[in-house]
Amino acid sequence: MDRKKYDNSQAYKINGHCKATPSAKVRRGAKVRRTPKLLFTKEIRCLYTIMLMSTFWFTEALPMAVTSLLPLVLYPILGVGKAKDVTKDYMKDPLFLFIGGYMLAIAVENCNLHKRLALGTLVMIGSDIKRILASLMLSTGFLSMWANNAACTAMMLPILRAILLEIIKDNRLRSSATAKPAIDEYNNNEVDIENKNEKIEKQAPTKLADMNLTEDEQKICKIMLLGTCYAANIGGIATLTGTPPNIIVFGMIEASYGTHTGLTYATWMLAATPLAVLNLILAWILLQIFFVGINYKEKVVALLFSILILLWITRSPKVVTGWGDIFPKE
């Protein structure tokens, strides 16, 4: 019996080196076979596709539109999903709603409706810097309610550039006209001054980049550009088609809870439009504070208005005792 045990133990010793027993070989082989399965699971293959698409988007090795179609090819090949299931995600209702918004933006741009809207608002509101900012933000915010934010901003930028050029040219002409000679000289040389103004208009640059902008002119450009961008983002929250995240959220809610949630285009507008209007007003006020500045009267009125709102809210909040309880009704 001892001899048999000795022979079994020595059977795996050759030239003084120990070799693995059969059970050890099985365990080691199991580990080797298990490792590739962990490395090439469906989740890892999906992650590989996402990282590949991110790299292509970042480096622009392929056009962005082509890169977005890679899952149609890679997911079936890598076994992440079937082709018929992947194609359904490219043809959902929210996507076509988004495409319809883009079509609307293209139609508005082709017929120059955005120009008519912006210029009409300017005529109604006035030519002061604050009023011009308000009119541009109103026009951009309204257009952004129905079209994509980026498309709306791209439509409004040419109008904004033209308005800024006219504002800067007008300010420079006024400043040059204030530096006039004496009254007698002016009466004797009216023609020379008119010719000089015409020469200034002809020699004026037609691009903002070609102008040596002063500090005040730079502030005007900043406030107008930021106001347009802010208005496009704020207006986009008012409707479902205003911005892609709204459509994505709408699609996720329908997929998770069905179509009987009560969330429709109209109910979304009822909830989000007041918030958009409030944010638009706050953005207009903050831009003026940071770039234009406010005088003493405006500061006092803003302070009193803030105190009034605070008193309205805290008079009887119901959750806690309000200041209205200090003066009980008899």
C-alpha positions in Angstrom: 0.0 0.0 0.0 2.8 2.4 0.9 4.6 1.4 -2.2 1.6 2.3 -4.4 1.3 5.7 -2.8 5.0 6.3 -3.3 4.8 5.3 -7.0 1.8 7.6 -7.5 3.6 10.6 -5.9 6.8 9.9 -7.9 5.0 9.4 -11.2 4.9 13.2 -11.8 8.5 13.8 -10.9 10.8 13.8 -13.9 14.4 14.9 -13.7 13.9 16.4 -10.3 11.1 18.8 -11.4 7.5 18.4 -10.2 4.7 18.4 -12.7 1.1 19.4 -12.0 -1.4 16.8 -11.0 -4.4 16.3 -13.2 -6.7 18.2 -10.8 -4.4 21.2 -10.8 -4.3 21.1 -14.6 -8.1 21.2 -14.7 -8.3 24.2 -12.3 -5.7 26.1 -14.3 -7.4 25.4 -17.6 -10.7 26.6 -16.2 -9.1 29.9 -15.2 -7.6 30.3 -18.7 -10.9 29.5 -20.4 -12.8 31.8 -18.1 -10.7 34.9 -18.7 -11.6 35.5 -22.4 -15.3 35.2 -21.5 -14.9 38.1 -19.0 -13.0 40.2 -21.5 -15.4 39.7 -24.4 -18.9 39.9 -22.9 -21.7 41.8 -24.5 -21.2 44.8 -22.2 -17.5 45.0 -23.1 -18.2 44.8 -26.9 -20.8 47.6 -26.5 -18.3 49.7 -24.6 -15.8 49.1 -27.4 -18.3 50.4 -29.9 -19.0 53.5 -27.8 -15.3 54.2 -27.3 -14.6 53.8 -31.0 -17.4 56.2 -31.9 -16.2 58.7 -29.3 -12.7 58.5 -30.8 -14.0 59.1 -34.3 -16.2 62.0 -33.2 -13.2 63.5 -31.4 -10.7 63.1 -34.2 -13.2 63.5 -37.1 -11.6 60.5 -38.8 -15.0 59.9 -40.3 -17.8 62.4 -40.9 -19.9 62.8 -37.8 -23.0 61.6 -39.5 -21.3 58.4 -40.7 -19.9 57.8 -37.2 -23.4 57.9 -35.7 -24.4 55.0 -38.0 -21.6 52.7 -36.9 -23.9 50.8 -34.4 -26.0 49.6 -37.4 -22.9 47.7 -38.6 -20.9 46.9 -35.4 -23.7 45.8 -33.1 -24.9 42.9 -35.3 -21.3 41.9 -36.1 -20.2 41.9 -32.5 -23.3 40.3 -31.3 -24.5 43.2 -29.1 -27.9 43.3 -30.7 -29.9 42.2 -33.8 -30.0 44.5 -36.8 -33.8 44.8 -36.7 -33.7 45.9 -33.0 -30.9 48.4 -33.6 -32.6 50.0 -36.6 -35.8 50.6 -34.5 -33.8 53.0 -32.3 -33.0 55.1 -35.4 -36.7 55.4 -36.4 -38.5 56.4 -33.2 -41.2 59.1 -33.0 -39.1 61.6 -30.9 -36.4 61.5 -33.6 -38.9 62.4 -36.4 -40.3 65.2 -34.1 -36.7 66.5 -33.9 -36.3 66.3 -37.7 -39.5 68.2 -38.2 -38.2 71.0 -36.0 -35.1 71.2 -38.2 -37.2 71.3 -41.3 -39.2 74.2 -39.8 -36.0 76.1 -39.0 -34.8 75.6 -42.6 -38.2 76.9 -43.9 -38.0 80.0 -41.6 -34.5 80.7 -42.8 -35.3 80.4 -46.5 -38.2 82.7 -46.4 -36.4 85.2 -44.1 -39.2 85.1 -41.5 -36.6 85.4 -38.7 -35.3 88.7 -40.1 -38.9 90.1 -40.3 -39.6 89.0 -36.8 -36.3 90.5 -35.4 -36.6 93.8 -37.2 -40.3 94.1 -36.4 -39.5 93.7 -32.8 -36.7 96.3 -33.0 -39.1 98.8 -34.5 -41.7 98.3 -31.8 -39.4 98.3 -28.8 -36.9 101.0 -29.8 -33.2 101.7 -30.5 -31.8 102.0 -27.0 -29.1 99.4 -26.2 -31.3 97.8 -23.4 -34.3 97.8 -25.7 -32.3 96.3 -28.6 -31.1 93.6 -26.3 -34.6 92.9 -25.1 -36.0 92.7 -28.7 -33.2 90.3 -29.8 -33.7 88.1 -26.8 -37.5 88.0 -27.3 -37.1 87.2 -31.0 -34.5 84.5 -30.4 -36.4 83.0 -27.5 -39.6 82.8 -29.5 -37.9 81.2 -32.5 -36.1 78.8 -30.2 -39.4 77.5 -28.9 -40.2 75.9 -32.2 -36.7 75.3 -33.7 -33.5 73.8 -32.5 -31.3 76.0 -30.2 -28.2 75.8 -32.4 -30.2 76.4 -35.6 -32.0 79.3 -34.1 -28.7 80.9 -32.9 -27.2 80.4 -36.4 -30.2 82.1 -37.9 -30.0 85.1 -35.6 -26.2 85.7 -35.8 -26.2 87.4 -39.2 -28.9 89.8 -38.1 -27.0 90.4 -34.9 -23.8 91.2 -36.8 -25.6 93.7 -39.0 -27.2 95.4 -36.0 -23.9 95.7 -34.2 -22.2 97.1 -37.2 -24.9 99.8 -37.6 -24.7 100.6 -33.8 -21.0 101.0 -33.9 -21.0 103.0 -37.1 -23.7 105.3 -35.8 -21.9 105.9 -32.5 -18.7 106.7 -34.3 -20.4 109.1 -36.7 -22.1 110.9 -33.8 -18.8 111.2 -31.9 -17.1 112.6 -35.0 -20.0 115.0 -35.6 -19.7 116.4 -32.0 -16.1 117.5 -32.7 -17.2 120.3 -35.0 -15.4 123.6 -35.6 -16.8 127.0 -34.6 -20.3 128.0 -35.6 -19.1 130.5 -38.3 -16.7 127.9 -39.7 -19.5 125.3 -39.7 -21.8 127.6 -41.6 -19.2 128.4 -44.2 -18.1 124.8 -44.7 -21.3 122.7 -44.6 -20.4 120.9 -47.9 -16.9 119.9 -46.6 -18.4 118.4 -43.5 -21.0 116.4 -45.5 -18.3 115.1 -47.8 -16.2 114.1 -44.8 -19.1 112.2 -43.3 -19.7 110.4 -46.6 -16.1 109.5 -46.8 -16.2 108.1 -43.3 -19.2 105.9 -44.2 -17.5 104.6 -47.3 -14.3 103.8 -45.5 -16.0 102.2 -42.6 -15.2 98.5 -42.2 -17.9 96.0 -43.0 -16.8 93.3 -40.5 -16.5 93.5 -36.7 -13.1 91.7 -36.9 -11.8 94.6 -39.0 -12.8 97.3 -36.4 -10.6 98.5 -33.6 -13.3 98.3 -31.0 -13.2 100.4 -27.9 -13.9 99.0 -24.5 -17.5 100.2 -24.6 -18.0 98.8 -28.1 -16.7 95.4 -26.9 -19.2 95.4 -24.0 -22.0 96.1 -26.5 -20.9 93.1 -28.6 -20.5 90.9 -25.6 -23.9 91.7 -24.2 -25.7 91.2 -27.5 -23.9 87.9 -28.4 -24.4 86.4 -24.9 -28.0 87.6 -24.8 -28.8 85.9 -28.1 -27.2 82.6 -26.9 -28.9 82.7 -23.5 -32.3 83.4 -25.1 -31.9 80.4 -27.5 -31.2 78.1 -24.6 -33.9 79.5 -22.4 -36.5 79.5 -25.2 -35.8 75.9 -25.9 -37.2 74.6 -22.6 -40.7 76.1 -23.4 -41.7 73.4 -25.9 -41.0 69.7 -26.6 -39.4 70.5 -30.0 -37.3 73.4 -28.6 -34.2 71.3 -27.7 -33.2 67.6 -28.1 -33.1 66.8 -24.4 -36.8 67.6 -24.1 -37.6 65.1 -26.9 -35.4 62.5 -25.3 -37.1 62.9 -21.9 -40.5 62.7 -23.6 -39.5 59.4 -25.3 -38.1 57.9 -22.1 -41.3 58.7 -20.2 -43.4 57.2 -22.9 -41.2 54.1 -23.0 -41.3 53.6 -19.2 -44.8 54.6 -18.3 -46.8 54.4 -21.5 -48.7 57.1 -23.4 -51.3 57.8 -20.7 -49.1 59.9 -18.4 -50.8 63.2 -19.3 -47.6 64.6 -20.8 -48.4 66.2 -24.1 -47.2 69.2 -26.2 -49.8 71.4 -24.6 -49.2 70.3 -20.9 -45.4 70.7 -21.4 -45.9 74.3 -22.6 -48.2 75.1 -19.7 -45.6 74.0 -17.2 -42.4 75.2 -19.0 -43.4 78.5 -20.8 -43.8 80.6 -17.6 -40.4 79.3 -16.4 -38.8 80.3 -19.8 -40.3 83.8 -19.6 -39.1 84.3 -16.1 -35.6 83.1 -16.9 -35.5 85.3 -20.0 -36.3 88.4 -17.9 -33.7 87.4 -15.3 -31.1 86.9 -18.0 -31.9 90.3 -19.5 -31.5 92.0 -16.1 -28.3 90.2 -15.2 -26.6 91.0 -18.5 -27.4 94.7 -17.9 -26.0 94.6 -14.4 -22.7 92.9 -15.5 -22.1 94.8 -18.7 -24.2 98.0 -18.9 -24.5 98.8 -15.2 -27.4 100.3 -13.3 -27.9 103.7 -11.8 -28.9 104.6 -8.3 -32.7 104.8 -9.0 -32.7 101.4 -10.7 -30.8 99.9 -7.7 -33.4 101.3 -5.3 -36.4 100.1 -7.3 -34.8 96.6 -7.7 -34.2 96.4 -3.9 -37.7 97.5 -3.1 -39.2 95.1 -5.6 -37.1 92.2 -4.1 -38.3 93.1 -0.6 -41.9 93.2 -1.8 -41.7 89.8 -3.3 -40.0 88.4 -0.2 -42.8 89.9 2.0 -45.5 88.4 -0.2 -43.9 84.9 0.0 -43.3 85.0 3.8 -46.6 86.6 4.9 -48.4 83.3 5.4 -46.4 80.4 4.0 -48.5 77.8 5.9 -45.5 75.6 6.3 -44.0 77.8 9.1 -45.3 80.8 10.9 -45.2 83.9 8.7 -44.9 87.6 9.6 -48.6 88.0 9.0 -49.3 86.3 12.4 -47.7 89.2 14.2 -50.7 91.3 13.2 -53.7 89.1 14.0 -57.1 90.0 12.5 -59.7 91.1 15.1 
